[in-house]
């Protein structure tokens, strides 16, 4: 099964070769609207009924079980209703519904920041670092505000600001009203910016977007169930759903139901989100971390991901924690670690001692490699023009709009954004804001769009560029850390337009659906978060993931916020140029060694080895197991081509099954608690 090396093969060519096995459709060139009354009703259903469950799962287990699964639950219910009503559902409708349910989860997520901010301003870390009394009221209500005590997002301090410190267009601005204004400007920028880049990269330059066909498979599989032409997709999706339901009953169902029954601590057969073995290995691997993630979807993710990446990341991470970290400890580089620390504290200490700086260098190497990749692609594009590129003419009926209109929308959206940010932080140099908005953001977005179009991956990422900018500006007020910043990337969003094209969905129907659903989802989001916050404090024992991880998050945030206070902060002292240079040189050396080797997919393996440096092997263990099972069991059983078609649909079914169990448990839990608490 080994794949022979092709002389002179580039990273882009490797990724396209890998992606061909998932490209089961040749694309669609006839377009239909995906907007219908059924879709809007489905979006409203998700917003008001499913969003609370998705939020609850996110607080319990993290993003994997919440945000990724909710769209599939909505669509499976939609298709079942259609079947029992003797109606059919077009895949255009199902893809629009998938997109809207994803937007529904995000609409809820945008309010999560206010709950987190409320926890942050009242935390011991914010108090000890002398941050609490310096946060502007347009970002978070003051610590003494009753908005925190009553746990209510409808308190006036969230909407008007407690002290009236900021006004925009003559109106007082609070955290939520600021978000609503920025949301409007965000839609202008992101719709127009990503559309323009899609026209450049997909229409003019004919870049393939190799993983877009994979994303289109779920809607195709579910659409088939409402017709009389069911294929293998529905059978595989159903198998994945059954597996997900079985795992979900153990992983999230039992904790939710036991909590609803009144247990002080919910019963957890399997710890969430990981099992920590860090203290068990400290005798022979001091400063090493090993915490195995307990999210079984990682196994199925290992089926889908390129095997060289999974294996390389796991090997590199294992070497880091079991051999390299102890070596660095013996040479007094990792010097603040103490026996008995768990994975969270050990990771934080190791990061400040060495790995944070090293990761900067590693990220700079990714940025350099991405830039080189773009330059090489430009050179090849300049030598070869017979591929049909160079035309701005879109396919008929796709629902395109004039490019000049897209550029005008983006200019208005970005100009308004800079104006609002400048009003919030008038002391910050305006030149930095304009430079980020109109120079860095377009350049970064275009490079990202091209690498995403070739490899479905963003390779150009300058790490901590905002933090570096703040250091250069010598602006030491705390308010800048809470202000929005015009550092954006529209490149990754271009793949969404490509998926619309593959599913035959008109662009205008997707834009109209987003605009119609936006106010509904905003209302649903604030109601859902207000309700859940009323049930119990966040974090608390009822929300396991938040209780475990939020204290670490606020510590890291406090370190960054105080980084410029006097030039001697722990965070700034942890940035060591020698370690950054080491990360850069070592990463490029590893990649270079991989490229000159004769291993299959040597470019991909090189990125995997670099990505695993400094990581915890427990995070990759289940992916590694999945990759091995897929390679040595499933491929032998089904054949490479058939298995490559099965595994994305199987993963989508697993997420759906897991979420069905999670939503059922959440419904029981929320109903039981709402009867007792009565928040309204």
Phi, psi and omega per residue, in radians:
X1 nan -0.150 -3.089
X2 -1.108 2.562 -3.084
X3 -1.784 2.263 -3.103
X4 -1.297 2.645 -3.133
X5 -1.374 2.402 3.043
X6 -1.777 2.252 -3.083
X7 -1.104 2.302 3.076
X8 1.293 0.220 -3.109
X9 -1.262 2.319 -3.102
X10 -1.616 2.976 3.086
X11 -1.057 -0.761 3.132
X12 -1.047 -0.736 3.137
X13 -1.160 -0.647 3.073
X14 -1.062 -0.823 -3.102
X15 -1.141 -0.682 3.103
X16 -1.150 -0.662 3.104
X17 -1.112 -0.733 3.119
X18 -1.144 -0.655 -3.062
X19 -1.291 -0.390 -3.095
X20 -1.024 -0.546 -3.106
X21 -1.202 -0.328 3.112
X22 -1.707 -0.133 -3.073
X23 -1.480 1.401 -3.087
X24 -1.493 -0.169 3.069
X25 -2.054 2.636 3.120
X26 -1.674 0.154 -3.141
X27 1.705 2.788 -3.110
X28 -2.091 2.349 -3.131
X29 -2.075 0.143 2.963
X30 -1.995 2.327 -2.958
X31 -2.064 2.499 3.088
X32 -2.338 2.725 3.083
X33 -1.252 2.408 3.053
X34 -1.752 0.073 -3.098
X35 -1.640 2.186 3.097
X36 -2.631 2.930 3.112
X37 -1.074 -0.626 3.122
X38 -1.060 -0.724 -3.123
X39 -1.161 -0.750 3.141
X40 -1.133 -0.667 3.073
X41 -1.125 -0.716 3.100
X42 -1.090 -0.700 3.112
X43 -1.133 -0.708 3.091
X44 -1.111 -0.682 3.086
X45 -1.029 -0.812 3.131
X46 -1.089 -0.794 -3.055
X47 -1.082 -0.742 -3.026
X48 -1.659 -0.437 -3.057
X49 -1.914 -0.646 -3.049
X50 -1.676 -0.452 -3.115
X51 -1.017 -0.740 3.095
X52 -1.005 -0.681 3.114
X53 -1.153 -0.719 3.121
X54 -1.110 -0.718 3.104
X55 -1.113 -0.768 -3.123
X56 -1.080 -0.759 3.117
X57 -1.112 -0.653 3.125
X58 -1.114 -0.759 3.110
X59 -1.188 -0.491 -3.130
X60 -1.425 -0.785 -2.939
X61 -2.141 -0.145 -3.023
X62 1.695 -3.085 -2.999
X63 -1.188 -0.528 -2.981
X64 -1.023 -0.746 -3.061
X65 -1.570 -0.208 -3.083
X66 -1.738 -1.259 -3.025
X67 -1.126 -0.672 -3.073
X68 -1.271 -0.468 -3.003
X69 -1.595 -0.579 -3.026
X70 -0.969 -0.740 3.124
X71 -1.042 -0.657 -3.115
X72 -1.217 -0.610 3.082
X73 -1.102 -0.762 -3.140
X74 -1.080 -0.771 -3.073
X75 -1.233 -0.667 3.132
X76 -1.144 -0.685 3.082
X77 -1.158 -0.681 3.119
X78 -1.063 -0.796 -3.121
X79 -1.191 -0.629 3.121
X80 -1.159 -0.693 3.082
X81 -1.117 -0.718 3.127
X82 -1.079 -0.741 -3.126
X83 -1.114 -0.760 -3.097
X84 -1.328 -0.232 3.050
X85 -1.708 0.127 3.139
X86 1.007 0.685 3.080
X87 -2.078 2.797 3.085
X88 -1.856 2.731 3.089
X89 -2.173 2.206 3.105
X90 -1.343 2.645 3.107
X91 -1.188 -0.409 3.033
X92 -1.096 -0.741 3.107
X93 -1.135 -0.728 -3.095
X94 -1.197 -0.635 3.115
X95 -1.206 -0.689 3.065
X96 -1.057 -0.721 3.124
X97 -1.143 -0.712 3.061
X98 -1.011 -0.785 -3.136
X99 -1.126 -0.712 -3.125
X100 -1.208 -0.640 3.102
X101 -1.189 -0.633 3.011
X102 -1.085 -0.707 3.078
X103 -1.133 -0.570 3.119
X104 -1.120 -0.754 3.106
X105 -1.100 -0.751 3.120
X106 -1.153 -0.608 3.112
X107 -1.101 -0.630 3.049
X108 -1.247 -0.660 -3.100
X109 -1.123 -0.498 -3.099
X110 -1.194 -0.359 3.051
X111 -1.511 -0.305 -3.123
X112 -1.077 -0.535 3.127
X113 -1.058 -0.539 -3.141
X114 -1.276 -0.624 3.065
X115 -1.145 -0.762 3.106
X116 -1.109 -0.725 3.110
X117 -1.100 -0.682 3.100
X118 -1.077 -0.733 3.083
X119 -1.139 -0.697 -3.086
X120 -1.133 -0.836 -3.045
X121 -1.179 -0.400 3.104
X122 -1.722 0.109 -3.073
X123 -1.409 2.783 3.083
X124 -1.135 -0.590 -3.125
X125 -1.129 -0.791 3.134
X126 -1.112 -0.595 3.117
X127 -1.246 -0.819 -3.074
X128 -1.200 -0.528 3.101
X129 -1.558 0.108 3.090
X130 1.001 0.878 -3.134
X131 -1.862 -0.583 -2.927
X132 -0.921 -0.778 -3.034
X133 -1.491 0.063 -3.100
X134 -1.969 0.029 -3.123
X135 -1.423 2.238 -3.124
X136 -1.161 2.652 -3.060
X137 -1.331 -0.222 3.038
X138 -1.359 -0.138 3.097
X139 -1.784 -0.857 -3.126
X140 -2.543 2.388 3.013
X141 -1.012 2.581 -3.120
X142 -0.977 2.756 -3.083
X143 -0.999 -0.603 -3.105
X144 -1.429 -0.052 -3.119
X145 -1.128 2.478 3.098
X146 -1.222 -0.221 3.113
X147 -1.024 -0.551 3.126
X148 -1.401 -0.716 -3.079
X149 -1.163 -0.707 -3.105
X150 -1.543 -0.090 3.128
X151 0.896 1.080 -3.092
X152 -2.344 2.229 3.042
X153 -1.435 -0.099 3.123
X154 -1.653 0.023 3.078
X155 -1.140 2.474 -3.030
X156 -1.037 -0.468 -3.107
X157 -1.132 -0.436 3.072
X158 -1.308 -0.365 -3.015
X159 -1.836 -0.648 -3.059
X160 -1.984 -0.171 -3.044
X161 1.456 2.342 -3.057
X162 -1.257 -0.590 -3.057
X163 -1.974 -0.010 3.135
X164 1.103 0.729 -3.053
X165 -1.334 -0.309 -3.084
X166 -2.420 2.482 3.026
X167 -2.324 2.401 3.092
X168 -2.232 2.219 -3.068
X169 0.983 0.535 3.075
X170 1.487 -0.013 -3.092
X171 -1.915 2.488 3.078
X172 -1.154 2.449 -3.047
X173 -2.030 2.191 2.961
X174 -1.931 3.099 -3.086
X175 -0.977 -0.762 -3.053
X176 -1.363 -0.689 3.088
X177 -1.136 -0.600 3.058
X178 -1.099 -0.743 3.123
X179 -1.074 -0.724 -3.122
X180 -1.122 -0.718 3.105
X181 -1.133 -0.788 -3.136
X182 -1.177 -0.524 3.093
X183 -1.089 -0.733 3.120
X184 -1.090 -0.815 3.117
X185 -1.166 -0.599 3.120
X186 -1.082 -0.740 -3.128
X187 -1.146 -0.690 3.075
X188 -1.030 -0.785 -3.067
X189 -1.257 -0.812 -2.984
X190 -1.337 -0.642 3.064
X191 -1.108 -0.860 -3.069
X192 -1.272 -0.746 -3.107
X193 -1.140 -0.808 -3.130
X194 -1.207 -0.607 3.118
X195 -1.141 -0.781 3.128
X196 -1.057 -0.771 3.138
X197 -1.173 -0.588 3.064
X198 -1.110 -0.745 3.120
X199 -1.072 -0.689 -3.141
X200 -1.181 -0.867 -2.982
X201 -1.448 -0.683 -3.071
X202 -1.559 -0.776 -3.092
X203 -1.461 -0.846 -3.057
X204 -1.392 -0.795 -3.073
X205 -1.710 -0.124 3.052
X206 1.020 0.690 3.077
X207 -1.264 2.567 -2.898
X208 -1.480 -0.426 -3.022
X209 0.863 1.266 -2.919
X210 -1.126 -0.481 -3.102
X211 -1.654 -0.022 3.099
X212 -1.071 -0.689 3.093
X213 -1.044 -0.559 3.112
X214 -1.109 -0.756 -3.121
X215 -1.162 -0.422 -3.130
X216 -1.450 -0.175 -3.045
X217 -1.183 -0.669 -3.076
X218 -1.078 -0.812 3.134
X219 -1.106 -0.655 3.124
X220 -1.139 -0.761 -3.127
X221 -1.092 -0.755 -3.082
X222 -1.296 -0.567 3.104
X223 -1.116 -0.572 -3.134
X224 -1.119 -0.483 -3.068
X225 -1.208 -0.380 -3.131
X226 -1.594 -0.001 3.080
X227 -1.937 -3.107 3.085
X228 -1.665 0.296 -3.064
X229 -2.108 0.852 3.120
X230 -1.087 2.471 3.115
X231 -2.159 -2.926 -3.132
X232 -1.023 -0.453 -3.053
X233 -1.028 -0.783 -3.099
X234 -1.188 -0.663 3.114
X235 -1.101 -0.788 3.135
X236 -1.155 -0.722 3.106
X237 -1.049 -0.705 -3.139
X238 -1.159 -0.722 3.099
X239 -1.061 -0.796 3.098
X240 -1.067 -0.648 3.132
X241 -1.138 -0.729 3.120
X242 -1.101 -0.752 3.096
X243 -1.074 -0.765 3.141
X244 -1.127 -0.661 3.119
X245 -1.159 -0.701 3.112
X246 -1.106 -0.779 3.119
X247 -1.195 -0.718 -3.115
X248 -1.093 -0.576 3.120
X249 -1.054 -0.642 -3.134
X250 -1.439 -0.745 -2.944
X251 -1.354 -0.805 -3.092
X252 -2.089 -0.431 -3.075
X253 -1.166 -0.894 -3.111
X254 -1.087 -0.809 3.082
X255 -1.032 -0.679 -3.109
X256 -1.203 -0.798 -3.098
X257 -1.214 -0.700 3.119
X258 -1.128 -0.625 3.061
X259 -1.164 -0.641 3.119
X260 -1.175 -0.464 -3.139
X261 -1.398 -0.032 3.019
X262 1.779 0.166 3.113
X263 -1.196 2.404 -3.122
X264 -1.068 -0.709 3.046
X265 -2.090 2.094 3.134
X266 -0.985 2.511 -3.139
X267 -1.314 2.141 -3.132
X268 -2.176 1.920 3.082
X269 -1.227 -0.669 3.110
X270 -2.104 2.194 -3.131
X271 -1.042 2.580 3.090
X272 -2.079 2.322 0.017
X273 -1.717 0.006 -3.131
X274 -2.689 2.905 3.016
X275 -1.886 2.116 -2.992
X276 -1.640 2.040 3.073
X277 -1.931 0.270 -3.056
X278 -1.056 -0.777 -3.129
X279 -1.222 -0.397 3.140
X280 -1.309 -0.434 -3.089
X281 -1.782 -0.009 -3.025
X282 -1.177 -0.368 -3.137
X283 -1.159 -0.653 -3.129
X284 -1.972 -0.164 3.099
X285 -2.418 1.168 3.132
X286 -1.056 2.452 -3.067
X287 1.275 -0.027 3.061
X288 -1.385 2.610 3.076
X289 -2.072 2.543 3.107
X290 -2.707 1.695 3.134
X291 -2.226 1.954 -3.050
X292 -1.441 2.136 3.076
X293 -1.118 2.501 -3.104
X294 -1.845 0.241 3.098
X295 -1.504 1.845 -3.052
X296 -1.173 -0.276 3.095
X297 -1.102 -0.320 3.091
X298 -1.089 -0.550 3.106
X299 -1.111 -0.804 -3.140
X300 -1.238 -0.513 3.027
X301 -1.114 -0.633 3.062
X302 -1.096 -0.496 3.041
X303 -1.086 -0.676 -2.975
X304 -1.520 -0.684 -3.045
X305 -1.181 2.651 3.047
X306 -0.980 2.220 -3.067
X307 -1.011 -0.720 3.132
X308 -1.024 -0.628 3.123
X309 -1.148 -0.822 -3.086
X310 -1.097 -0.846 -3.111
X311 -1.134 -0.779 -3.112
X312 -1.102 -0.741 3.122
X313 -1.099 -0.764 -3.110
X314 -1.137 -0.771 3.140
X315 -1.110 -0.782 -3.120
X316 -1.131 -0.745 3.134
X317 -1.164 -0.688 3.110
X318 -1.091 -0.780 3.099
X319 -1.050 -0.708 -3.126
X320 -1.058 -0.907 -2.969
X321 -1.409 -0.521 -3.063
X322 -1.719 -0.288 -3.105
X323 -2.235 -0.872 -3.046
X324 -1.258 -0.804 3.140
X325 -1.042 -0.819 3.060
X326 -1.029 -0.632 3.093
X327 -1.104 -0.801 3.117
X328 -1.120 -0.581 3.118
X329 -1.167 -0.748 -3.133
X330 -1.159 -0.434 3.122
X331 -1.728 0.314 2.988
X332 1.082 0.513 3.024
X333 -1.545 -0.802 2.980
X334 -1.576 1.529 -2.903
X335 -1.892 -0.127 -3.101
X336 -1.778 -0.034 3.117
X337 -1.244 2.536 3.068
X338 -2.317 2.548 3.124
X339 -0.986 2.515 3.121
X340 1.694 -0.136 3.125
X341 -1.268 2.498 3.098
X342 -1.499 -3.088 -3.037
X343 -1.117 -0.589 -3.096
X344 -1.200 -0.857 -3.114
X345 -1.231 -0.691 3.106
X346 -1.055 -0.784 3.115
X347 -1.090 -0.709 3.125
X348 -1.126 -0.797 -3.142
X349 -1.133 -0.794 3.122
X350 -1.092 -0.632 3.120
X351 -1.106 -0.793 3.137
X352 -1.178 -0.589 -3.117
X353 -1.291 -0.704 -2.990
X354 -2.621 -0.874 -2.864
X355 -1.252 -0.421 3.092
X356 -1.135 -0.841 3.106
X357 -1.123 -0.749 3.132
X358 -1.065 -0.686 -3.140
X359 -1.168 -0.527 3.038
X360 -1.052 -0.838 3.114
X361 -1.078 -0.691 3.107
X362 -1.099 -0.740 3.124
X363 -1.160 -0.652 3.071
X364 -1.098 -0.600 3.105
X365 -1.161 -0.693 3.068
X366 -1.077 -0.731 3.126
X367 -1.095 -0.753 3.135
X368 -1.124 -0.768 3.127
X369 -1.117 -0.699 3.100
X370 -1.103 -0.713 3.132
X371 -1.143 -0.721 3.098
X372 -1.091 -0.717 3.123
X373 -1.037 -0.741 3.132
X374 -1.125 -0.744 3.141
X375 -1.087 -0.749 3.113
X376 -1.098 -0.732 3.127
X377 -1.115 -0.667 3.086
X378 -1.089 -0.737 -3.119
X379 -1.110 -0.763 3.117
X380 -1.145 -0.676 -3.133
X381 -1.149 -0.593 3.121
X382 -1.224 -0.506 -3.134
X383 -1.489 -0.384 -3.001
X384 -2.285 1.926 -3.089
X385 -2.104 0.113 -3.101
X386 -1.433 0.151 -3.091
X387 -1.511 0.091 3.105
X388 1.618 0.028 -3.139
X389 -1.315 2.906 3.089
X390 1.839 0.009 -3.125
X391 -1.887 2.341 3.088
X392 -1.650 0.031 -3.068
X393 -1.325 2.067 -3.130
X394 -1.417 2.821 3.055
X395 -1.085 2.519 -3.129
X396 -1.160 2.461 3.067
X397 1.418 0.101 -3.070
X398 -1.364 -0.307 3.129
X399 1.565 0.583 -3.137
X400 -1.350 2.802 3.051
X401 -2.269 2.829 -3.008
X402 -1.015 2.484 3.136
X403 -1.128 -0.641 3.129
X404 -1.082 -0.571 3.112
X405 -1.205 -0.674 3.095
X406 -1.084 -0.776 3.132
X407 -1.137 -0.667 3.108
X408 -1.140 -0.776 3.115
X409 -1.043 -0.749 -3.131
X410 -1.141 -0.733 -3.124
X411 -1.095 -0.749 3.111
X412 -1.132 -0.788 -3.130
X413 -1.108 -0.746 -3.122
X414 -1.287 -0.673 3.097
X415 -1.082 -0.755 3.085
X416 -1.123 -0.632 3.131
X417 -1.116 -0.807 3.130
X418 -1.094 -0.691 3.130
X419 -1.061 -0.809 -3.118
X420 -1.113 -0.785 -3.132
X421 -1.093 -0.712 3.138
X422 -1.137 -0.615 3.092
X423 -1.175 -0.582 -3.134
X424 -1.294 -0.683 -3.101
X425 -2.235 1.241 -3.052
X426 -1.105 -0.384 -3.125
X427 -1.383 -0.240 -3.132
X428 -1.373 2.395 -3.078
X429 -0.978 2.166 -3.103
X430 -1.138 -0.533 -3.129
X431 -1.047 -0.629 3.109
X432 -1.143 -0.718 -3.136
X433 -1.126 -0.781 -3.131
X434 -1.146 -0.707 3.127
X435 -1.074 -0.766 3.108
X436 -1.150 -0.739 -3.035
X437 -1.209 -0.801 -2.944
X438 -1.912 -0.066 3.082
X439 -2.088 -1.063 -3.047
X440 -1.178 -0.799 -3.087
X441 -1.049 -0.836 3.090
X442 -1.075 -0.735 -3.136
X443 -1.138 -0.840 3.136
X444 -1.059 -0.716 -3.112
X445 -1.175 -0.683 -3.125
X446 -1.189 -0.765 3.111
X447 -1.093 -0.738 3.123
X448 -1.103 -0.728 -3.134
X449 -1.098 -0.682 -3.124
X450 -1.222 -0.792 3.133
X451 -1.176 -0.594 3.080
X452 -1.197 -0.652 3.118
X453 -1.161 -0.499 3.126
X454 -1.566 -0.721 -2.984
X455 -2.174 0.028 -3.052
X456 0.932 0.701 -3.128
X457 -2.679 2.434 3.131
X458 -1.599 1.971 -3.088
X459 -1.757 -0.350 -3.064
X460 -1.682 1.770 -3.097
X461 -2.485 1.899 3.086
X462 -1.468 1.994 -3.012
X463 -1.229 2.415 3.011
X464 0.924 0.713 -3.118
X465 -1.209 -0.572 3.093
X466 -1.131 -0.786 -3.136
X467 -1.085 -0.720 3.108
X468 -1.108 -0.655 3.119
X469 -1.115 -0.720 3.133
X470 -1.129 -0.624 3.098
X471 -1.150 -0.767 3.141
X472 -1.147 -0.603 -3.116
X473 -1.273 -0.320 -3.098
X474 1.028 0.494 3.097
X475 -1.602 1.981 -2.981
X476 -1.901 0.236 3.077
X477 -1.367 2.584 -3.078
X478 -1.265 -0.442 -3.017
X479 -1.051 -0.456 -3.120
X480 -1.105 -0.492 -3.109
X481 -1.306 -0.209 3.133
X482 -1.942 -0.073 -3.118
X483 -1.505 2.582 2.989
X484 -1.132 2.725 -3.056
X485 -2.413 2.341 -3.066
X486 -1.347 0.957 3.102
X487 -1.979 1.620 -2.950
X488 -2.220 2.874 3.130
X489 -2.483 1.968 3.114
X490 -1.689 -0.068 -3.013
X491 -1.109 -0.738 -3.114
X492 -1.158 -0.434 -3.127
X493 -1.314 -0.225 -3.132
X494 -1.140 -0.464 3.136
X495 -1.127 -0.510 3.106
X496 -1.068 -0.686 3.087
X497 -1.144 -0.642 3.118
X498 -1.147 -0.682 3.110
X499 -1.157 -0.671 3.047
X500 -1.004 -0.739 3.131
X501 -1.131 -0.744 -3.120
X502 -1.162 -0.596 3.133
X503 -1.515 -0.011 3.118
X504 1.253 0.544 -3.095
X505 -1.757 2.257 3.141
X506 -1.171 2.467 -3.124
X507 -1.097 -0.697 -3.085
X508 -1.130 -0.599 3.130
X509 -1.188 -0.607 3.102
X510 -1.195 -0.761 3.125
X511 -1.100 -0.778 3.139
X512 -1.096 -0.711 3.125
X513 -1.090 -0.744 3.124
X514 -1.068 -0.789 -3.094
X515 -1.191 -0.643 3.124
X516 -1.235 -0.643 -3.088
X517 -1.416 -0.365 -3.023
X518 -0.974 -0.953 -3.121
X519 -1.112 -0.605 3.122
X520 -1.100 -0.780 -3.093
X521 -1.250 -0.549 3.068
X522 -1.094 -0.773 3.122
X523 -1.154 -0.775 -3.135
X524 -1.091 -0.676 -3.109
X525 -1.111 -0.801 -3.109
X526 -1.224 -0.614 3.082
X527 -1.116 -0.758 -3.105
X528 -1.124 -0.825 -3.120
X529 -1.195 -0.676 3.086
X530 -1.034 -0.762 -3.116
X531 -1.135 -0.833 -3.099
X532 -1.172 -0.658 3.111
X533 -1.132 -0.577 3.110
X534 -1.206 -0.514 -3.074
X535 -1.134 -0.718 -3.103
X536 -2.858 2.676 3.070
X537 -1.031 2.603 3.088
X538 -2.142 2.099 0.027
X539 -1.446 2.786 3.058
X540 -2.834 -3.127 -3.122
X541 -1.087 -0.382 3.135
X542 -1.305 -0.302 -3.105
X543 -2.196 1.531 -2.914
X544 -1.096 -0.834 -3.092
X545 -1.093 -0.795 3.136
X546 -1.103 -0.698 -3.134
X547 -1.122 -0.609 -3.086
X548 -1.419 -0.680 -2.939
X549 -1.798 -0.491 -3.071
X550 -1.077 -0.654 3.088
X551 -1.033 -0.640 3.091
X552 -1.201 -0.705 -3.139
X553 -1.067 -0.770 -3.093
X554 -1.225 -0.540 3.067
X555 -1.113 -0.822 3.123
X556 -1.104 -0.667 3.134
X557 -1.152 -0.735 3.130
X558 -1.103 -0.646 3.116
X559 -1.102 -0.728 3.141
X560 -1.221 -0.739 -3.080
X561 -1.065 -0.626 -3.114
X562 -1.632 0.164 -3.046
X563 -1.096 -0.534 -3.059
X564 -1.812 0.149 -2.998
X565 -1.071 -0.905 -3.122
X566 -2.379 0.171 -3.141
X567 1.374 0.038 -3.108
X568 -2.178 0.443 -3.114
X569 -1.228 2.749 3.131
X570 -1.088 -0.606 -3.111
X571 -1.200 -0.763 3.129
X572 -1.198 -0.671 3.120
X573 -1.119 -0.438 -3.141
X574 -1.342 -0.230 3.122
X575 -1.530 1.851 -3.067
X576 -2.025 2.053 -3.096
X577 -0.965 -0.648 -3.118
X578 -1.097 -0.697 3.133
X579 -1.260 -0.607 3.077
X580 -1.095 -0.792 3.111
X581 -1.091 -0.688 3.108
X582 -1.070 -0.765 3.116
X583 -1.077 -0.704 -3.138
X584 -1.155 -0.845 -3.084
X585 -1.192 -0.791 -3.123
X586 -1.083 -0.738 -3.122
X587 -1.107 -0.817 3.125
X588 -1.128 -0.610 3.110
X589 -1.140 -0.766 3.110
X590 -1.079 -0.771 3.138
X591 -1.120 -0.752 3.127
X592 -1.084 -0.722 3.115
X593 -1.112 -0.639 3.123
X594 -1.176 -0.691 -3.083
X595 -1.154 -0.683 -3.096
X596 -1.432 -0.135 3.112
X597 -1.348 3.052 -3.134
X598 -1.891 0.323 -3.133
X599 -1.300 2.609 3.082
X600 -1.100 2.494 3.131
X601 0.886 0.918 -3.025
X602 -1.138 -0.605 3.115
X603 -1.123 -0.812 -3.116
X604 -1.107 -0.752 3.123
X605 -1.063 -0.654 3.120
X606 -1.071 -0.752 3.093
X607 -1.130 -0.639 3.114
X608 -1.127 -0.746 3.125
X609 -1.094 -0.738 3.120
X610 -1.161 -0.763 -3.118
X611 -1.092 -0.514 -3.118
X612 -1.417 -0.250 -3.137
X613 -1.072 2.191 3.117
X614 1.468 -0.126 -3.101
X615 -1.510 2.945 3.111
X616 -1.597 2.160 -3.136
X617 -1.093 -0.412 3.102
X618 -1.110 -0.467 3.108
X619 -1.203 -0.548 -3.091
X620 -1.742 -0.088 -2.990
X621 -1.061 -0.843 -3.109
X622 -1.197 -0.600 3.030
X623 -1.090 -0.706 3.116
X624 -1.095 -0.763 3.099
X625 -1.062 -0.779 3.117
X626 -1.072 -0.727 3.140
X627 -1.112 -0.715 3.141
X628 -1.172 -0.756 3.111
X629 -1.079 -0.790 3.135
X630 -1.075 -0.738 -3.071
X631 -1.258 -0.748 -2.972
X632 -1.840 -0.147 3.126
X633 -2.058 -1.016 -3.004
X634 -1.223 -0.700 3.132
X635 -1.145 -0.669 3.086
X636 -1.160 -0.567 -3.097
X637 -1.368 -0.752 -3.009
X638 -1.917 -0.291 -3.009
X639 1.607 2.621 -3.034
X640 -1.086 -0.825 -3.060
X641 -1.148 -0.779 -3.114
X642 -1.167 -0.752 -3.137
X643 -1.128 -0.629 3.122
X644 -1.132 -0.501 3.071
X645 -1.403 -0.572 -3.080
X646 -1.246 -0.783 -2.868
X647 -1.134 -0.597 3.065
X648 -1.137 -0.673 3.134
X649 -1.217 -0.632 3.091
X650 -1.086 -0.742 3.117
X651 -1.121 -0.738 3.104
X652 -1.065 -0.721 3.098
X653 -1.125 -0.677 3.108
X654 -1.055 -0.815 3.109
X655 -1.025 -0.699 -3.130
X656 -1.128 -0.835 -3.131
X657 -1.096 -0.749 3.093
X658 -1.037 -0.753 -3.107
X659 -1.225 -0.583 3.097
X660 -1.033 -0.794 3.098
X661 -1.150 -0.768 -3.137
X662 -1.063 -0.747 -3.138
X663 -1.161 -0.645 3.104
X664 -1.119 -0.782 3.108
X665 -1.128 -0.688 3.114
X666 -1.097 -0.721 -3.135
X667 -1.049 -0.783 3.123
X668 -1.086 -0.790 -3.094
X669 -1.129 -0.804 -3.098
X670 -1.174 -0.676 3.122
X671 -1.121 -0.782 -3.127
X672 -1.083 -0.764 -3.099
X673 -1.279 -0.614 -3.130
X674 -1.160 -0.530 3.102
X675 -1.148 -0.609 -3.095
X676 -1.478 -0.763 -3.004
X677 -1.407 -0.709 -3.101
X678 0.881 1.205 -3.042
X679 -1.269 -0.336 -3.077
X680 -1.784 nan nan
